[in-house]
């Protein structure tokens, strides 16, 4: 996950040099979405509730639900990240990890509820 996040954040920094702040913000949000998706998949797989529920599903159903849940989390997560946090996270690996974890924590339960209705 760290490699994906570093690559994505590197793309955000490249955008800052090339085209200004609006493209940087878009690339930064893309980087956050990539990192959030990876973190969501990890957290979901570690969840005892998910492990129990997924035992009753086919592999295809598990993958579909996991993609839907983490896709939802990735879409909603940037709404919980400020532009300042995003900019600071580009330079501070500890803050980056915290921003991604906070974004996932704030959205995963909501998305599980929406997808599993």
MODELLER restraints for C-alpha pairs under 7 A, 6 or more apart:
rsr = mdl.restraints
at = mdl.atoms
rsr.add(forms.Gaussian(group=physical.xy_distance, feature=features.Distance(at['CA:1:A'], at['CA:35:A']), mean=6.97, stdev=0.5))
rsr.add(forms.Gaussian(group=physical.xy_distance, feature=features.Distance(at['CA:1:A'], at['CA:38:A']), mean=6.33, stdev=0.5))
rsr.add(forms.Gaussian(group=physical.xy_distance, feature=features.Distance(at['CA:4:A'], at['CA:35:A']), mean=6.79, stdev=0.5))
rsr.add(forms.Gaussian(group=physical.xy_distance, feature=features.Distance(at['CA:5:A'], at['CA:31:A']), mean=6.65, stdev=0.5))
rsr.add(forms.Gaussian(group=physical.xy_distance, feature=features.Distance(at['CA:5:A'], at['CA:35:A']), mean=5.35, stdev=0.5))
rsr.add(forms.Gaussian(group=physical.xy_distance, feature=features.Distance(at['CA:8:A'], at['CA:31:A']), mean=4.51, stdev=0.5))
rsr.add(forms.Gaussian(group=physical.xy_distance, feature=features.Distance(at['CA:9:A'], at['CA:28:A']), mean=6.51, stdev=0.5))
rsr.add(forms.Gaussian(group=physical.xy_distance, feature=features.Distance(at['CA:9:A'], at['CA:31:A']), mean=5.61, stdev=0.5))
rsr.add(forms.Gaussian(group=physical.xy_distance, feature=features.Distance(at['CA:9:A'], at['CA:90:A']), mean=5.84, stdev=0.5))
rsr.add(forms.Gaussian(group=physical.xy_distance, feature=features.Distance(at['CA:11:A'], at['CA:27:A']), mean=6.71, stdev=0.5))
rsr.add(forms.Gaussian(group=physical.xy_distance, feature=features.Distance(at['CA:12:A'], at['CA:24:A']), mean=5.44, stdev=0.5))
rsr.add(forms.Gaussian(group=physical.xy_distance, feature=features.Distance(at['CA:12:A'], at['CA:27:A']), mean=4.73, stdev=0.5))
rsr.add(forms.Gaussian(group=physical.xy_distance, feature=features.Distance(at['CA:12:A'], at['CA:28:A']), mean=4.93, stdev=0.5))
rsr.add(forms.Gaussian(group=physical.xy_distance, feature=features.Distance(at['CA:13:A'], at['CA:24:A']), mean=6.89, stdev=0.5))
rsr.add(forms.Gaussian(group=physical.xy_distance, feature=features.Distance(at['CA:15:A'], at['CA:23:A']), mean=6.09, stdev=0.5))
rsr.add(forms.Gaussian(group=physical.xy_distance, feature=features.Distance(at['CA:15:A'], at['CA:24:A']), mean=4.98, stdev=0.5))
rsr.add(forms.Gaussian(group=physical.xy_distance, feature=features.Distance(at['CA:15:A'], at['CA:27:A']), mean=6.85, stdev=0.5))
rsr.add(forms.Gaussian(group=physical.xy_distance, feature=features.Distance(at['CA:16:A'], at['CA:24:A']), mean=4.79, stdev=0.5))
rsr.add(forms.Gaussian(group=physical.xy_distance, feature=features.Distance(at['CA:28:A'], at['CA:86:A']), mean=6.69, stdev=0.5))
rsr.add(forms.Gaussian(group=physical.xy_distance, feature=features.Distance(at['CA:29:A'], at['CA:78:A']), mean=6.31, stdev=0.5))
rsr.add(forms.Gaussian(group=physical.xy_distance, feature=features.Distance(at['CA:32:A'], at['CA:78:A']), mean=6.95, stdev=0.5))
rsr.add(forms.Gaussian(group=physical.xy_distance, feature=features.Distance(at['CA:32:A'], at['CA:100:A']), mean=6.77, stdev=0.5))
rsr.add(forms.Gaussian(group=physical.xy_distance, feature=features.Distance(at['CA:33:A'], at['CA:74:A']), mean=4.88, stdev=0.5))
rsr.add(forms.Gaussian(group=physical.xy_distance, feature=features.Distance(at['CA:35:A'], at['CA:100:A']), mean=6.66, stdev=0.5))
rsr.add(forms.Gaussian(group=physical.xy_distance, feature=features.Distance(at['CA:36:A'], at['CA:74:A']), mean=5.73, stdev=0.5))
rsr.add(forms.Gaussian(group=physical.xy_distance, feature=features.Distance(at['CA:36:A'], at['CA:100:A']), mean=5.59, stdev=0.5))
rsr.add(forms.Gaussian(group=physical.xy_distance, feature=features.Distance(at['CA:36:A'], at['CA:104:A']), mean=6.22, stdev=0.5))
rsr.add(forms.Gaussian(group=physical.xy_distance, feature=features.Distance(at['CA:37:A'], at['CA:70:A']), mean=5.59, stdev=0.5))
rsr.add(forms.Gaussian(group=physical.xy_distance, feature=features.Distance(at['CA:37:A'], at['CA:71:A']), mean=6.86, stdev=0.5))
rsr.add(forms.Gaussian(group=physical.xy_distance, feature=features.Distance(at['CA:37:A'], at['CA:74:A']), mean=5.49, stdev=0.5))
rsr.add(forms.Gaussian(group=physical.xy_distance, feature=features.Distance(at['CA:40:A'], at['CA:70:A']), mean=5.64, stdev=0.5))
rsr.add(forms.Gaussian(group=physical.xy_distance, feature=features.Distance(at['CA:40:A'], at['CA:104:A']), mean=6.20, stdev=0.5))
rsr.add(forms.Gaussian(group=physical.xy_distance, feature=features.Distance(at['CA:41:A'], at['CA:70:A']), mean=6.44, stdev=0.5))
rsr.add(forms.Gaussian(group=physical.xy_distance, feature=features.Distance(at['CA:44:A'], at['CA:50:A']), mean=6.32, stdev=0.5))
rsr.add(forms.Gaussian(group=physical.xy_distance, feature=features.Distance(at['CA:45:A'], at['CA:51:A']), mean=6.71, stdev=0.5))
rsr.add(forms.Gaussian(group=physical.xy_distance, feature=features.Distance(at['CA:54:A'], at['CA:62:A']), mean=6.03, stdev=0.5))
rsr.add(forms.Gaussian(group=physical.xy_distance, feature=features.Distance(at['CA:68:A'], at['CA:115:A']), mean=6.70, stdev=0.5))
rsr.add(forms.Gaussian(group=physical.xy_distance, feature=features.Distance(at['CA:69:A'], at['CA:111:A']), mean=5.57, stdev=0.5))
rsr.add(forms.Gaussian(group=physical.xy_distance, feature=features.Distance(at['CA:69:A'], at['CA:112:A']), mean=5.72, stdev=0.5))
rsr.add(forms.Gaussian(group=physical.xy_distance, feature=features.Distance(at['CA:69:A'], at['CA:115:A']), mean=6.14, stdev=0.5))
rsr.add(forms.Gaussian(group=physical.xy_distance, feature=features.Distance(at['CA:72:A'], at['CA:111:A']), mean=5.79, stdev=0.5))
rsr.add(forms.Gaussian(group=physical.xy_distance, feature=features.Distance(at['CA:73:A'], at['CA:104:A']), mean=6.54, stdev=0.5))
rsr.add(forms.Gaussian(group=physical.xy_distance, feature=features.Distance(at['CA:73:A'], at['CA:107:A']), mean=5.58, stdev=0.5))
rsr.add(forms.Gaussian(group=physical.xy_distance, feature=features.Distance(at['CA:73:A'], at['CA:108:A']), mean=5.75, stdev=0.5))
rsr.add(forms.Gaussian(group=physical.xy_distance, feature=features.Distance(at['CA:73:A'], at['CA:111:A']), mean=6.14, stdev=0.5))
rsr.add(forms.Gaussian(group=physical.xy_distance, feature=features.Distance(at['CA:76:A'], at['CA:107:A']), mean=6.61, stdev=0.5))
rsr.add(forms.Gaussian(group=physical.xy_distance, feature=features.Distance(at['CA:77:A'], at['CA:103:A']), mean=4.86, stdev=0.5))
rsr.add(forms.Gaussian(group=physical.xy_distance, feature=features.Distance(at['CA:77:A'], at['CA:104:A']), mean=6.44, stdev=0.5))
rsr.add(forms.Gaussian(group=physical.xy_distance, feature=features.Distance(at['CA:77:A'], at['CA:107:A']), mean=6.36, stdev=0.5))
rsr.add(forms.Gaussian(group=physical.xy_distance, feature=features.Distance(at['CA:80:A'], at['CA:103:A']), mean=5.80, stdev=0.5))
rsr.add(forms.Gaussian(group=physical.xy_distance, feature=features.Distance(at['CA:81:A'], at['CA:99:A']), mean=6.90, stdev=0.5))
rsr.add(forms.Gaussian(group=physical.xy_distance, feature=features.Distance(at['CA:81:A'], at['CA:103:A']), mean=6.76, stdev=0.5))
rsr.add(forms.Gaussian(group=physical.xy_distance, feature=features.Distance(at['CA:89:A'], at['CA:95:A']), mean=5.16, stdev=0.5))
rsr.add(forms.Gaussian(group=physical.xy_distance, feature=features.Distance(at['CA:89:A'], at['CA:96:A']), mean=4.30, stdev=0.5))
rsr.add(forms.Gaussian(group=physical.xy_distance, feature=features.Distance(at['CA:90:A'], at['CA:96:A']), mean=6.86, stdev=0.5))
